[in-house]
């Protein structure tokens, strides 16, 4: 039986503490500006009174007057101002912590839910993988059923990798940076094979072009998810009769995977914004409908950034769009 991961909550404490400190500093800074303005106004007023003193006349001989040294008065105001700033900072810190505490509890509940869901999904996925292996024993490896079972097992492995990444993110543990170099052509070719049935159903020709077999140091499942998202986006925006080409290569000492389609291109939105979540653009035919890019491309950018790479729109226009995933080149 798998052991349950520890309850979450601690990974967020530093973030919440920094947020509380930032709020307290902002309150202190606002109070400091206010105090400085008051001190400046009071100083100007005192200097003006010193320049034009209003001395009591002989008619006020029976009255008592108190004289204050302007230097002592200004020093007292400065001390009071500093004390006020410090007090404002303390009050701001306590208020910020009190206000952010519900957020911390919500984050802890969210992490706990992701942990529980990920933990519960790992067992059925392991059972599924075992059943696929049993079925593969009775199938000829090069037969159509054997190849289909191999692709199904690869898809199950991708799901298992996603679940493991969710569990890793929920626990707040640092990801493993000692991943082995991955051959981009193998992953891109595997994605092409997995999407052949989907592309055929939409009458789109999907092809893989091996322009080189570069290596990149990235988690294999993460790379497969990124290429799948790029290819799925290309298929979604390519009309029937069109084509999508996935290719690999090396450009300026970087490993590159390109996904080119023959769709209508990206219009009505800044190209950099399509990697934001749920970006919508006007329909290319001028109708009121909208094209949505969902969260797939946003996840591609997160995967690329985590591996030290980038993803961009290399070109777009009426003849189609090419998206390029660039990763640091790794040696063999």
C-alpha positions in Angstrom: 0.0 0.0 0.0 1.3 3.4 -0.9 2.0 5.8 2.0 0.0 9.0 2.1 1.9 12.2 1.5 2.2 14.6 4.4 -0.5 17.3 4.7 0.2 20.5 2.9 0.3 24.0 4.2 3.9 24.5 5.1 5.1 25.3 1.6 2.9 28.4 1.5 4.0 29.8 4.8 7.0 31.6 3.4 5.0 33.1 0.6 2.3 34.3 2.9 4.9 35.7 5.3 6.5 37.6 2.5 3.1 38.9 1.4 2.3 40.1 5.0 5.7 41.8 5.2 5.1 43.6 1.8 1.7 44.9 3.0 3.3 46.1 6.3 6.1 47.9 4.4 3.6 49.6 2.1 1.6 50.8 5.0 4.8 52.0 6.7 5.9 53.8 3.5 2.6 55.5 3.2 2.7 56.6 6.8 6.3 57.8 6.4 5.3 60.0 3.4 2.4 61.4 5.4 4.6 62.1 8.4 7.3 63.8 6.3 4.7 66.0 4.7 3.3 67.0 8.1 6.8 67.6 9.5 7.7 69.7 6.5 4.5 71.8 6.9 5.1 72.2 10.6 8.7 73.3 10.0 7.7 75.8 7.4 5.1 77.2 9.8 7.6 77.4 12.7 10.3 79.1 10.5 7.7 81.6 9.4 6.8 82.4 13.0 10.4 82.8 14.0 11.0 85.2 11.1 8.0 87.2 12.2 7.8 86.9 16.0 4.6 88.2 17.7 5.9 89.5 21.1 3.4 90.3 23.9 2.9 94.0 24.5 2.8 95.9 27.7 -1.0 95.5 27.8 -0.5 91.8 28.5 1.7 92.3 31.5 -0.5 90.4 33.8 -0.6 87.3 31.6 1.8 84.3 31.7 3.6 83.2 28.5 5.6 80.0 27.7 8.5 80.1 25.2 9.6 76.9 23.4 12.8 76.3 21.7 12.1 75.6 18.0 14.9 73.1 17.8 13.5 71.1 20.7 10.0 71.2 19.2 11.2 69.9 15.8 13.1 67.1 17.5 10.0 66.1 19.4 8.0 66.1 16.2 10.6 63.9 14.5 10.6 61.4 17.4 6.8 61.3 17.4 6.8 60.8 13.6 9.3 57.9 13.8 7.3 56.3 16.6 4.1 56.7 14.5 5.8 55.0 11.5 7.0 52.1 13.6 3.5 51.7 15.2 1.9 51.8 11.8 4.2 49.1 10.5 3.4 46.8 13.5 -0.3 47.4 13.1 0.0 46.8 9.3 2.0 43.6 9.9 -0.6 42.2 12.3 -3.5 43.3 10.1 -2.0 41.8 7.0 -1.3 38.5 8.8 -4.9 38.4 10.0 -6.3 39.2 6.6 -4.1 36.7 4.8 -4.7 33.8 7.2 -7.9 32.7 5.4 -6.0 32.7 2.2 -3.4 30.4 3.8 -6.1 28.0 4.9 -7.6 28.0 1.4 -4.2 27.2 -0.1 -3.7 24.4 2.4 -7.1 22.9 1.5 -6.3 23.2 -2.2 -3.0 21.4 -1.8 -4.6 18.7 0.3 -7.3 18.1 -2.3 -4.6 17.9 -5.1 -2.6 15.5 -3.0 -5.5 13.3 -2.2 -6.7 13.2 -5.8 -3.2 12.5 -7.1 -2.6 9.8 -4.6 -5.9 8.1 -5.3 -5.3 8.2 -9.1 -1.9 6.6 -8.9 -3.2 3.1 -7.9 -5.8 2.7 -10.8 -3.2 3.9 -13.3 -0.7 1.4 -12.0 -3.4 -1.3 -12.3 -4.2 -0.1 -15.9 -0.5 -0.3 -16.8 -0.3 -3.8 -15.5 -3.4 -4.9 -17.4 -2.0 -3.4 -20.6 1.2 -5.4 -20.1 -0.8 -8.6 -19.7 -2.7 -7.9 -22.9 0.6 -7.2 -24.7 1.9 -10.6 -23.9 -1.0 -12.2 -25.9 -0.5 -9.8 -28.9 2.1 -10.0 -31.6 4.3 -6.9 -31.1 4.3 -5.8 -34.8 0.6 -6.5 -35.3 -2.1 -3.8 -35.3 -3.4 -4.7 -31.8 0.1 -4.9 -30.4 1.0 -1.4 -31.8 -2.3 -0.1 -30.4 -1.6 -1.5 -27.0 1.8 0.1 -27.1 0.4 3.5 -27.8 -2.3 3.0 -25.1 0.5 2.1 -22.6 2.4 5.2 -23.6 -0.7 7.4 -23.1 -1.2 5.7 -19.6 2.5 6.5 -18.8 1.8 10.2 -19.8 -1.2 10.3 -17.4 0.9 8.7 -14.6 3.6 11.4 -15.2 1.0 14.2 -15.0 -0.4 12.7 -11.7 3.2 12.5 -10.3 3.8 16.1 -11.3 0.6 17.2 -9.6 1.6 15.4 -6.4 5.1 17.0 -6.6 3.6 20.5 -7.0 1.1 19.9 -4.2 3.8 18.9 -1.7 5.9 21.9 -2.6 9.0 19.7 -3.2 11.7 20.8 -5.6 11.6 19.0 -9.0 14.3 16.6 -9.9 16.8 18.4 -12.1 18.9 15.3 -12.9 16.8 14.2 -15.8 18.5 12.3 -18.6 18.7 13.9 -22.1 15.7 13.2 -24.2 15.8 12.7 -28.0 13.3 15.1 -29.4 12.7 13.2 -32.6 11.5 10.1 -30.6 9.0 12.1 -28.7 7.8 14.1 -31.7 7.4 10.9 -33.8 5.5 9.2 -31.0 3.1 12.2 -30.7 2.6 12.1 -34.5 1.6 8.4 -34.3 -0.7 9.0 -31.4 -2.6 11.7 -33.2 -2.9 10.0 -36.6 -6.4 8.7 -35.9 -7.6 12.1 -34.7 -6.2 13.9 -37.7 -7.6 11.3 -40.2 -11.1 11.8 -38.6 -10.9 15.5 -39.4 -9.4 14.9 -42.9 -6.1 16.6 -42.0 -2.7 15.2 -43.0 -0.4 14.9 -40.1 3.3 14.2 -40.8 6.6 14.2 -39.0 9.8 15.6 -40.5 13.1 14.4 -38.9 15.4 17.3 -39.6 17.8 16.1 -36.9 17.9 14.2 -33.7 18.9 16.7 -31.0 18.9 16.0 -27.3 17.4 18.2 -24.6 17.5 17.8 -20.8 13.8 17.8 -20.0 11.4 15.3 -18.4 10.1 13.1 -21.2 6.5 13.2 -20.1 6.5 16.9 -19.9 8.0 17.2 -23.3 5.4 14.9 -24.7 2.6 16.9 -23.1 4.1 20.1 -24.6 4.3 18.7 -28.2 0.8 17.1 -27.8 -0.6 20.5 -26.8 1.1 22.3 -29.8 -0.1 19.6 -32.2 -3.6 19.5 -30.8 -3.8 23.3 -31.1 -2.7 23.1 -34.7 -5.2 20.4 -35.6 -8.0 22.4 -33.9 -7.3 25.5 -36.1 -6.6 23.7 -39.4 -9.6 23.2 -41.8 -10.4 19.9 -43.4 -8.0 19.1 -46.3 -5.2 20.9 -44.6 -2.0 19.6 -43.1 0.1 19.7 -39.9 3.8 19.0 -39.8 5.9 18.3 -36.7 9.6 18.7 -37.2 12.8 18.6 -35.1 16.1 20.3 -35.7 19.0 22.3 -34.3 19.1 26.1 -34.6 22.0 28.2 -33.1 23.0 25.5 -30.6 19.4 24.9 -29.5 17.2 21.9 -29.9 14.0 22.9 -31.7 10.6 21.3 -32.3 8.3 23.1 -34.8 4.6 22.5 -35.4 3.4 24.1 -38.7 -0.2 24.1 -39.9 -2.1 25.4 -43.0 -4.8 27.2 -41.0 -6.0 30.8 -41.5 -3.3 32.2 -39.1 -3.6 34.1 -35.8 -5.5 37.4 -36.1 -7.2 39.8 -33.7 -4.8 39.2 -30.8 -1.2 39.9 -29.9 0.8 36.8 -30.8 2.5 36.7 -27.4 -0.9 36.7 -25.6 -2.0 33.4 -27.1 0.2 31.7 -24.5 -2.0 33.2 -21.7 -4.8 31.2 -20.4 -8.2 31.2 -22.2 -7.3 33.8 -24.7 -10.0 34.3 -27.3 -9.7 35.8 -30.8 -12.4 36.8 -33.4 -13.3 34.1 -35.9 -11.3 34.5 -39.1 -14.5 34.5 -41.3 -15.7 37.7 -39.6 -18.6 36.1 -37.7 -19.3 36.8 -34.1 -17.9 33.4 -33.1 -14.6 33.3 -31.2 -11.5 31.0 -31.3 -10.2 29.9 -27.9 -6.7 28.8 -27.2 -7.6 27.3 -23.8 -4.8 26.5 -21.3 -2.8 24.1 -23.5 -0.4 26.7 -24.9 -0.1 28.3 -21.4 1.1 24.9 -20.1 3.5 24.6 -23.0 5.1 27.9 -22.0 5.3 26.8 -18.4 7.0 23.5 -19.4 9.4 25.3 -21.7 10.3 27.9 -19.1 10.9 25.3 -16.4 13.4 23.5 -18.8 15.2 26.8 -19.6 13.6 27.1 -23.0 11.0 29.2 -24.9 8.0 28.8 -27.1 7.0 31.3 -29.7 5.0 31.9 -32.8 7.7 31.7 -35.5 5.3 32.9 -38.3 1.6 33.3 -38.9 -0.5 34.4 -41.8 -3.2 33.3 -44.3 -0.9 30.4 -45.4 -0.7 29.0 -41.9 1.1 29.2 -38.5 4.3 27.8 -37.2 5.0 27.5 -33.5 8.5 26.8 -32.3 9.6 25.1 -29.0 13.2 25.9 -28.3 15.2 24.1 -25.6 18.9 24.1 -24.5 20.9 21.5 -26.5 22.2 18.7 -24.4 25.2 16.5 -25.3 25.1 12.7 -25.6 
